Every structure is written in structure tokens, then in C-alpha cells.
Amino acid sequence: EGRFQLGTVPLAQAFAKSCNTTFARLAARLPADALTEAARDLGVGADFVIPGITTITGSVPPSGSLVQRAENGFGQGKVLASPFGMALAAATVRAGKTPVPTLVKGEKTKATGLGRPLRKEHAAALRDMMRQVVTQGTATALRGLGPVHGKTGTAQFGDGKHSHGWFAGYRGDVAFAVLVVGGETSAPAVEISKAFLAGL
């Protein structure tokens, strides 16, 4: 989201303020497939066959490269994500396990590659951190809209000089994700989320 220095802070504050270096450092300490498995547990990498719609959740490939793992740790590198996948990840945090989405009532969705349910303490910690993003982090513009939980983000593309802006989250039983292509920061995605939530 910009250049800043937090110093030594708790993980929840680093998450709320979207501190990439924290997550790069943590990811660098993990085994090659740890981020892949964690992403799968959040629904990213799962495959859904939903009558009437094509779905792509995204992918987080394993990496033996320290640099690649560090970049993957904050959503850059070889990580691919879709708005559907990020909304699914938010829904997974809320529910504690990946829900199987449907488009048309009565039409069954086929799901493959689903991860494990989240451990209760992990889901609770993620919910708390996602709430702090809104109450004191990078999405404070959403504070007056009820118990919104979420995460902002940016993703560089092309020559690395420009970024897409993201906000993914949930309020109550509605999970959603906003991607602003070429948005440069997450601020436009947060503003669109604000308009969406205000209209519910």
C-alpha cells in the first residue's frame, strides 16, 4: 500500500497494516509446499464444476526457492488469485471450512481438491485479524458498516510498476471480493466494497 515502517509489532498489527515484509519473512521459513496446503485449506486451488458458470479459484504453487516463497508469502511471485477464489477464502474463514458454492438452486456442484477444515483456533485468529483490518488497519473506511471482516491487498502486474487493488471479506453470511484492475492501491476496492455493503 506504500512505504512505511512498523518496527517490531504483533502479527495481527502487521496483518491489519498489510506489512509485506512480515509475511515474506514468515513464508521464507516454511517448507516448499506449506503455502500451497494453507491456500488449499482456504479453498484456493480447489476445483468446482458449477452448472452455468466457469470457476477458477487461483493457485499457489510449491516452491523450493527461498525468494519465490518469500514473494508468494504476500501474494506476489507465482500466486494467482481470482475474485471468486478470494471470496471463497473469506467464506472459508467465516465458516471454518470451505463451503461448496452453488449458482442455481437444486443444481449440484462437483468439488475436487478441497483442503481440510480450519482448526478452530486458527479460524478464530484469522477472523480477529480480518476484523482489525477494518477497525484499525488498511480498510478503516468500512468501520461504520457493521462487523465487516476483510483483507486489503495489491498485486503487481506486467512490468512490476503497476498494481491491481483488492479487498476480500465478509459481513454476516455474505462473503465477497473486489478486484480493481490497475487500481494501484487497495483504496478503490475498499470504496467499492463500502458502496456494496451500504446497499445490502
Secondary structure, 3 states (H helix, E strand, C coil): CCCCCCCCCCHHHHHHCCCHHHHHHHHHCCCCCHHHHHHHHCCCCCEEEECCECCCCEECCCCCCHHHHHHHHCCCCCCEECHHHHHHHHHHHHHCCCCCCCCCCCCCCEEECCCCCCCHHHHHHHHHHHHHHHHHCCCHHHCCCCCEEEEEEEEEECCCCEEEEEEEEEECCEEEEEEECCCCCCHHHHHHHHHHHHCC
